[in-house]
Amino acid sequence: MTTVSSYRPNTGRTVELLLLVLVTGIIMLAYANVGLAQTGALPTDMVTYAAGLLGIGLAFHIALRWRAKYADPLLLPIALLLNGLGLVMIHRIDFENTYEGVQAPRQLVWSALSVVFAIVVLVVLRDHRRLRRYTYTFMVGGVVLLLLPLLPFIGDPHYGSRIWIKLGPFSFQPGEIAKILLAVFFAGYLVQKRDVLSLVGRRFLGFPLPRMRDLGPILVAWAFSLAVLVFEKDLGSSLLFFGLFVAMLYVATERVSWIAIGLLMFVGGAYVAWLLFPHLQQRVQLWLDPFATGINQVSMGLMGMASGGLFGTGLGSGHPEITPFAKSDYIVASLAEELGLFGLFAILLMFVLIVERGLRTAIGVRDGFGKLLAAGLAFSVALQVFVVAGGITRVIPLTGLTTPFMSAGGSSLIANWTVIALLLRISDQARRPLAEVDEEEQAAAGAAATQVVKLR
Amino acid sequence: MNSPIRRLGLVAALLFFSVFASSTYIMFFQAKELYNHQGNRRTLLASYDRERGQILVGGDAVARSTATKDDLKWERTYPQGELYAPLTGYFSFIYGAGGGLESADDDLLSGTSDKLFYRRISELISGRQPAGASLDLTINPDAQKAAYDALGDQKGAVVALDPRTGAILAMVSKPSYDPNTLTSHNLNSVTAAWKQLNADANKPMVNRAIAGNLYPPGSVFKIVTSAAALESGKYTADGLVDAPRELPLPLSSKALTNWQNGACVSGKTRITLTQALETSCNSAFGGIGIALGGDALKSQAEKFGFGDTLRIPMRATASSVPAGMDKAQSAQAAIGQYDVRVTPLQVAMTSAAIANNGIVMRPYLVSRVLDDSLGVLDQTQPEQLSKATSSETASTVARMMQSVVENGTGSNARISGVAVAGKTGTAQQGNGRPPHAWFTAFAPVGASADQKQVAVAVVVEDGGSAGQEAGGNKTAAPIARKVIQAVLG
């Protein structure tokens, strides 16, 4: 059916390689900056770190050439850049005497483990559609992971939230991994049910409403996210899960009514929770007036960002350590303080690029499951960055979530590098020229095309 | 499913945009406000990161930073403590900068002022350790010491000015305090000292020369009334004015009495304006106040600088004459009673204007801003604040004031060989409290351009050590004389 042509599509792998070198250079520049500001000398282990960082990037790059040569060339360098800058910032705050102790070496190990894990995912998972077979397994896995911190013995409450588990010496936030498992489940479930959810229903005041019994899934998701909010006291994760579900529901059904219903339900649920829980009322109070209780985490973060101004104090020259959780929840404020507004914009733009590349992959890929999964994963990154950065900059009340790739913490790194691996895998399919699409895929694509029925 | 994915992209873009907008607001538009917000530990730490500039008087530091070995790299010390505390203020880790130049010129001393922009760039390029700018003051250390010692244990203030430039040569406020107790790194002792100073009923941390509860001026205000009378053209120095034994106040059952409890000049009910000032004649000046009206007094006072909030660079409270006074109130205001309120600085500025042909110079405390190798970054240029009177009026009032010292109530300010012009004041407080004793003067009268000249104001609160027996000539004039001698050498 297809003729052999001498045309060789541009895979972008060379661009990726060059970007990896550039990214390594940027991170080493930042590292040198910290060393000069804190000790007055270049760090002695710079060459080792540069080699290690480039090695990690190259290993991934080679895996891509081998197993996913059409994958998006920007995702890997951007993830490596964010990971590297986060590491430098954690290393920089390690110089100060904070009660959290030295965290950079552990974060480095976790980064390497995460990248290795991501490579394994990429190599083992030859086709993302295989995940669809385990839709309900992922659901069970996701729910179990989310509920683990509530169990006695392994649950490890910190700072009023029950989102950690403790296994021996390791502390873990299983919610981060659950995010991916649930995205896979949502994609598998919705691609199956989308016709029912989108086509059947009545109109009310010119507004198409779903049948009552089709409301089941969204009700379950809503109840579940509220349970997370109430029992784990984790507003951030609750917002993330429910937002992710509503967004994927909308993509699957193309019906705005789901968004309206979802928003109403979340606002209603959050309001009731606000009435019931003093710690939520406190968060809202600090959102409206950061100085309401004198100097606190929110106002300290704001003062830190303000002291950075447009150009920042320079890496190693500010006082990010004053703000609590400067390496984890507040790493965005720490970076803003030392890199300034322009540095913060650059970092946020890197996240914008990841989201844009993920959504582009969703548009480009041919199967519905892939579309939903890529869109969901990409949007979850956007939502997570918004919940964190928006909380710090007072767009919304502060909730505790990690900044992808940057915050100190192993579970977050593993989860987000896995997101990158999945997006790379799907983008390999999306960008593969038709000539190489196998017959099975063509059949699938054909079937998908005939499924598009619009009655309205 | 592609169009909802695109719309999802739009939603994501909106989410990011909101964070861009809010961070721009925080880090650009709100940055200065947040940076200066009370309790901002970063601002305080930043000020300890670099060596803070010195405050210099006659080449000696009265405030300087010394290197320490603890977390805060620098400790602020004040070698002359109480003598200069009202000028230096304090720079405390707990309580921030306050009380004087430490806060008024904080941006220069800390090195963050926009005026130091080019220097900061050169520090950046040359890699030198950045340091704050130093301030060289206009203070004459001999005059400052003389004023401080002469005031002794009495409450009050002394201000000395160079009439021709507005440079502040001495500024003393008592009781004073030792700023070193607030700047040590022993936080417990600092907290204790702070509490004690704030609980002290005598308010040692208030600079009485420029702020605090302002003083009623009493008879030193008659200089302003004399100037208003001469400027009106209706009066001359040798022309006769009514000087009754007591002046009935219109629409009131009260009368203005003279401190002599009778005629100002025995046997006379009409005396010259010069005699009225010499004898500090209340009934004569009260009559002039009624004739001129309250508005004329107020407008003349404002030409001397009343009503202006000055920055020297510390904020000096504006002196005031009330508006819309009736005749009785105008009569009282003309002799410095009713609601006329002044700072010692304003009184010194009034004498200085008379000395300087009627021109009021803007008072200033910092003569030069220096970098850490004492190179000059900025030099204050004397500036005219206003024209209070014509030069004829000024020289007439000067002669009248000279006569006060030579023939009248200001005898204790006489210095042999120096033509001193002055005016006493004894401001009654009522309710049985001893009066405030005032004296203001300048010398020498008619100085040539190459001669030093000085204008002084002295106030001793609640009669000082003399109590109810206190008076301007007895209590305040000797202090003014010592300051004048210290300046003229």
HADDOCK unambig.tbl for C-alpha pairs under 7 A between the chains (distance, minus, plus):
assign (segid A and resid 250 and name CA) (segid B and resid 4 and name CA) 7.00 0.50 0.50
assign (segid A and resid 251 and name CA) (segid B and resid 1 and name CA) 5.97 0.50 0.50
assign (segid A and resid 251 and name CA) (segid B and resid 4 and name CA) 5.11 0.50 0.50
assign (segid A and resid 251 and name CA) (segid B and resid 5 and name CA) 6.01 0.50 0.50
assign (segid A and resid 252 and name CA) (segid B and resid 1 and name CA) 6.44 0.50 0.50
assign (segid A and resid 254 and name CA) (segid B and resid 1 and name CA) 6.98 0.50 0.50
assign (segid A and resid 254 and name CA) (segid B and resid 4 and name CA) 5.87 0.50 0.50
assign (segid A and resid 302 and name CA) (segid B and resid 26 and name CA) 6.99 0.50 0.50
assign (segid A and resid 303 and name CA) (segid B and resid 34 and name CA) 5.54 0.50 0.50
assign (segid A and resid 303 and name CA) (segid B and resid 35 and name CA) 6.09 0.50 0.50
assign (segid A and resid 303 and name CA) (segid B and resid 40 and name CA) 6.84 0.50 0.50
assign (segid A and resid 305 and name CA) (segid B and resid 27 and name CA) 5.82 0.50 0.50
assign (segid A and resid 306 and name CA) (segid B and resid 26 and name CA) 6.19 0.50 0.50
assign (segid A and resid 306 and name CA) (segid B and resid 27 and name CA) 4.61 0.50 0.50
assign (segid A and resid 306 and name CA) (segid B and resid 31 and name CA) 4.30 0.50 0.50
assign (segid A and resid 306 and name CA) (segid B and resid 34 and name CA) 6.13 0.50 0.50
assign (segid A and resid 306 and name CA) (segid B and resid 35 and name CA) 6.09 0.50 0.50
assign (segid A and resid 307 and name CA) (segid B and resid 31 and name CA) 6.84 0.50 0.50
assign (segid A and resid 307 and name CA) (segid B and resid 35 and name CA) 5.99 0.50 0.50
assign (segid A and resid 308 and name CA) (segid B and resid 27 and name CA) 6.98 0.50 0.50
assign (segid A and resid 309 and name CA) (segid B and resid 27 and name CA) 4.90 0.50 0.50
assign (segid A and resid 309 and name CA) (segid B and resid 28 and name CA) 5.91 0.50 0.50
assign (segid A and resid 309 and name CA) (segid B and resid 31 and name CA) 6.40 0.50 0.50
assign (segid A and resid 310 and name CA) (segid B and resid 27 and name CA) 6.61 0.50 0.50
assign (segid A and resid 310 and name CA) (segid B and resid 28 and name CA) 6.48 0.50 0.50
assign (segid A and resid 319 and name CA) (segid B and resid 42 and name CA) 6.48 0.50 0.50
assign (segid A and resid 341 and name CA) (segid B and resid 24 and name CA) 6.81 0.50 0.50
assign (segid A and resid 341 and name CA) (segid B and resid 27 and name CA) 6.34 0.50 0.50
assign (segid A and resid 345 and name CA) (segid B and resid 20 and name CA) 6.99 0.50 0.50
assign (segid A and resid 359 and name CA) (segid B and resid 5 and name CA) 6.74 0.50 0.50
assign (segid A and resid 359 and name CA) (segid B and resid 9 and name CA) 6.83 0.50 0.50
assign (segid A and resid 363 and name CA) (segid B and resid 2 and name CA) 5.50 0.50 0.50
assign (segid A and resid 363 and name CA) (segid B and resid 5 and name CA) 6.96 0.50 0.50
assign (segid A and resid 375 and name CA) (segid B and resid 5 and name CA) 6.69 0.50 0.50
assign (segid A and resid 379 and name CA) (segid B and resid 12 and name CA) 6.88 0.50 0.50
assign (segid A and resid 382 and name CA) (segid B and resid 12 and name CA) 5.92 0.50 0.50
assign (segid A and resid 386 and name CA) (segid B and resid 15 and name CA) 6.08 0.50 0.50
assign (segid A and resid 386 and name CA) (segid B and resid 16 and name CA) 6.52 0.50 0.50
assign (segid A and resid 389 and name CA) (segid B and resid 19 and name CA) 6.58 0.50 0.50
assign (segid A and resid 390 and name CA) (segid B and resid 19 and name CA) 5.61 0.50 0.50
assign (segid A and resid 393 and name CA) (segid B and resid 19 and name CA) 6.91 0.50 0.50
assign (segid A and resid 393 and name CA) (segid B and resid 22 and name CA) 5.89 0.50 0.50
assign (segid A and resid 393 and name CA) (segid B and resid 23 and name CA) 5.91 0.50 0.50
assign (segid A and resid 395 and name CA) (segid B and resid 19 and name CA) 6.94 0.50 0.50
assign (segid A and resid 395 and name CA) (segid B and resid 22 and name CA) 6.74 0.50 0.50
